[in-house]
Amino acid sequence: MKPMEVRMAEKKALKLENILEQLDETVSRLETEPLNLEESFQCFSKGMELVKQGNESIDRKSTRLNS
């Protein structure tokens, strides 16, 4: 890999790492905090969006590796 490609790969890995950290925080909040129905739904929706973003990131990386 060229140096620029390595830096880009590192940035994308950080992004996926950030997504996973945010997802962990969201799940933890759902599990530990007393939330009302609206707050629970907002956390759930945020978590589902993070899962979608993480899956898309993994799919892009997988496609690139298989090319």
C-alpha positions as CSV (number, residue, x, y, z in Angstrom):
1,M,0.0,0.0,0.0
2,K,1.1,3.5,-0.7
3,P,1.5,5.9,2.3
4,M,-1.6,7.9,1.3
5,E,-3.6,4.7,1.1
6,V,-2.4,3.6,4.5
7,R,-3.5,6.9,6.0
8,M,-6.9,6.6,4.4
9,A,-7.3,3.0,5.7
10,E,-6.3,4.2,9.2
11,K,-8.9,7.0,9.1
12,K,-11.6,4.6,8.0
13,A,-10.7,2.1,10.7
14,L,-10.9,4.9,13.2
15,K,-14.3,5.7,11.9
16,L,-15.5,2.1,12.3
17,E,-13.9,2.1,15.8
18,N,-15.8,5.3,16.7
19,I,-19.1,3.8,15.4
20,L,-18.5,0.7,17.6
21,E,-17.7,2.9,20.6
22,Q,-20.8,4.9,20.2
23,L,-22.9,1.8,19.7
24,D,-21.4,0.3,22.9
25,E,-22.3,3.6,24.8
26,T,-25.9,3.5,23.4
27,V,-26.4,-0.1,24.4
28,S,-25.0,0.6,27.8
29,R,-27.4,3.5,28.3
30,L,-30.3,1.3,27.3
31,E,-29.3,-1.4,29.7
32,T,-28.4,0.8,32.7
33,E,-30.4,4.0,32.7
34,P,-34.0,4.4,33.6
35,L,-35.4,5.8,30.4
36,N,-39.0,6.5,29.5
37,L,-40.4,5.1,26.3
38,E,-39.5,8.0,24.1
39,E,-35.9,8.1,25.3
40,S,-35.6,4.3,24.9
41,F,-36.9,4.6,21.3
42,Q,-34.5,7.4,20.5
43,C,-31.6,5.3,21.9
44,F,-32.8,2.3,19.9
45,S,-33.1,4.3,16.7
46,K,-29.6,5.7,17.2
47,G,-28.2,2.2,17.8
48,M,-29.9,0.9,14.7
49,E,-28.4,3.7,12.6
50,L,-25.0,3.0,14.1
51,V,-25.3,-0.7,13.2
52,K,-26.3,0.3,9.6
53,Q,-23.3,2.6,9.3
54,G,-20.9,-0.1,10.7
55,N,-22.3,-2.7,8.3
56,E,-21.9,-0.4,5.4
57,S,-18.3,0.4,6.4
58,I,-17.5,-3.3,6.8
59,D,-19.1,-4.2,3.4
60,R,-17.1,-1.5,1.7
61,K,-13.9,-2.8,3.2
62,S,-14.8,-6.4,2.3
63,T,-15.6,-5.5,-1.3
64,R,-12.3,-3.7,-1.6
65,L,-10.4,-6.7,-0.2
66,N,-12.1,-9.1,-2.5
67,S,-11.4,-7.0,-5.6
